[in-house]
Amino acid sequence: MKNKKDIQQAFKDLLTTASTEEKVELEALVLSAKFLSEIQRVCQEQDILKKDLAEMIGTSPSHVTQLFRGNKTINLKTIAKLQLALGVSFNIKLSGPHADKLQTPNLIQPQYSINTPEGWWVFKPNKETTKEDERVRESTKEQMVA
């Protein structure tokens, strides 16, 4: 491969997946890498070594190394453990051509939305709400605000 076009085509071929299973595997690796690059940045800022990170989340240093090398994909439980251990949180945002159609509908009344440190809690009343349901909802709302 002597010219630029051949090299570009070789990289394109390398990243082109043949089956849906390969596409899913590639997407999983990319998502894992996105999370772990942010975790690595936080660890560097806080001077946390990977072996210390492993101890913080209750796993082996070997497992953390495998995650960062891409030998294993990260799962949601591990992400949750990392968030708690490091005092960070991840925000999820949709992108793409249909993302705007997937936003929260305007049908949700603002008085039933509560912003807490854990995130937004939304209570949507049912048409057949009973007085007991309303009492529980108000009690929950008061507890969330407190």
C-alpha positions as CSV (number, residue, x, y, z in Angstrom):
1,M,0.0,0.0,0.0
2,K,1.8,3.0,-1.3
3,N,-0.8,5.5,-1.9
4,K,-3.2,7.3,0.5
5,K,-6.4,5.9,-1.1
6,D,-5.2,2.3,-0.6
7,I,-4.5,3.0,3.1
8,Q,-7.8,4.7,3.6
9,Q,-9.6,1.8,2.0
10,A,-7.8,-0.7,4.1
11,F,-8.9,1.1,7.3
12,K,-12.4,1.3,6.0
13,D,-12.4,-2.4,5.3
14,L,-11.1,-3.1,8.7
15,L,-13.9,-1.2,10.4
16,T,-16.6,-2.5,8.1
17,T,-18.7,-5.2,9.7
18,A,-20.2,-8.1,7.9
19,S,-22.9,-9.2,10.3
20,T,-25.3,-7.7,12.7
21,E,-23.5,-9.5,15.5
22,E,-20.2,-7.9,14.5
23,K,-21.9,-4.5,14.4
24,V,-23.4,-5.0,17.9
25,E,-20.0,-6.1,19.2
26,L,-18.3,-3.0,17.7
27,E,-20.9,-0.7,19.1
28,A,-20.6,-2.3,22.6
29,L,-16.8,-1.7,22.5
30,V,-17.2,1.9,21.4
31,L,-19.7,2.6,24.2
32,S,-17.5,0.9,26.7
33,A,-14.5,3.0,25.6
34,K,-16.6,6.2,25.9
35,F,-17.4,5.4,29.5
36,L,-13.9,4.3,30.4
37,S,-12.2,7.3,28.8
38,E,-14.3,9.5,31.1
39,I,-13.5,7.3,34.1
40,Q,-9.8,7.4,33.2
41,R,-9.9,11.2,33.0
42,V,-11.5,11.4,36.5
43,C,-9.0,9.0,37.9
44,Q,-6.1,11.1,36.6
45,E,-7.6,14.2,38.1
46,Q,-8.0,12.5,41.5
47,D,-4.7,10.6,41.3
48,I,-6.4,7.2,41.5
49,L,-4.5,4.2,40.3
50,K,-6.3,1.4,38.6
51,K,-5.6,-1.0,41.4
52,D,-7.1,1.5,43.8
53,L,-10.1,1.9,41.5
54,A,-10.6,-1.9,41.5
55,E,-10.6,-1.9,45.3
56,M,-13.1,1.0,45.4
57,I,-15.6,-0.9,43.3
58,G,-14.9,-4.4,44.8
59,T,-13.3,-6.1,41.9
60,S,-9.8,-7.3,41.0
61,P,-7.1,-5.1,39.4
62,S,-7.0,-7.7,36.6
63,H,-10.7,-7.1,35.8
64,V,-10.2,-3.3,35.6
65,T,-7.2,-3.8,33.3
66,Q,-9.3,-6.0,31.0
67,L,-12.0,-3.4,30.9
68,F,-9.6,-0.6,30.0
69,R,-7.8,-2.7,27.4
70,G,-11.1,-3.6,25.7
71,N,-10.9,-7.3,26.5
72,K,-14.2,-7.0,28.4
73,T,-17.1,-4.7,28.0
74,I,-18.3,-2.7,30.9
75,N,-21.8,-3.4,32.2
76,L,-24.3,-1.2,33.9
77,K,-23.6,-2.5,37.4
78,T,-20.0,-1.6,37.0
79,I,-20.9,1.8,35.7
80,A,-23.1,2.3,38.8
81,K,-20.3,1.2,41.1
82,L,-17.9,3.6,39.4
83,Q,-20.3,6.5,39.7
84,L,-20.7,5.9,43.4
85,A,-17.0,5.3,44.1
86,L,-15.8,8.4,42.2
87,G,-18.7,10.7,43.0
88,V,-19.6,11.3,39.4
89,S,-22.7,10.6,37.3
90,F,-23.2,10.0,33.6
91,N,-25.9,11.7,31.6
92,I,-27.6,10.0,28.8
93,K,-28.5,11.9,25.7
94,L,-30.0,10.7,22.5
95,S,-28.6,11.8,19.2
96,G,-29.5,11.1,15.7
97,P,-32.3,11.8,13.3
98,H,-35.1,10.6,15.5
99,A,-33.9,11.9,18.9
100,D,-36.1,14.9,18.9
101,K,-39.2,12.7,18.5
102,L,-38.2,10.7,21.7
103,Q,-38.3,13.7,24.1
104,T,-40.5,13.7,27.2
105,P,-44.1,14.3,26.1
106,N,-45.7,17.6,27.1
107,L,-48.5,15.6,28.7
108,I,-46.6,15.3,31.9
109,Q,-47.7,18.0,34.3
110,P,-44.8,20.0,36.0
111,Q,-46.2,19.5,39.5
112,Y,-45.5,15.8,39.2
113,S,-41.9,16.2,38.2
114,I,-39.3,16.4,40.9
115,N,-35.6,17.1,40.4
116,T,-33.5,15.3,43.0
117,P,-29.7,14.6,43.2
118,E,-30.5,11.1,41.9
119,G,-32.3,12.6,38.8
120,W,-35.8,13.5,37.7
121,W,-38.7,11.6,39.1
122,V,-41.9,11.9,37.1
123,F,-45.3,10.9,38.5
124,K,-48.0,10.7,35.8
125,P,-51.5,10.4,37.2
126,N,-53.8,7.6,35.9
127,K,-57.3,8.6,34.9
128,E,-58.7,6.3,37.6
129,T,-56.6,7.7,40.4
130,T,-58.1,7.0,43.8
131,K,-57.9,9.2,46.9
132,E,-55.4,6.7,48.4
133,D,-53.2,6.9,45.3
134,E,-53.3,10.7,45.6
135,R,-52.4,10.5,49.3
136,V,-49.4,8.2,48.5
137,R,-48.3,10.5,45.7
138,E,-48.4,13.6,47.8
139,S,-46.5,11.8,50.6
140,T,-43.9,10.6,48.2
141,K,-43.6,14.1,46.7
142,E,-43.1,15.6,50.2
143,Q,-40.4,13.0,51.0
144,M,-38.6,13.7,47.7
145,V,-38.5,17.5,48.4
146,A,-37.3,17.0,52.0
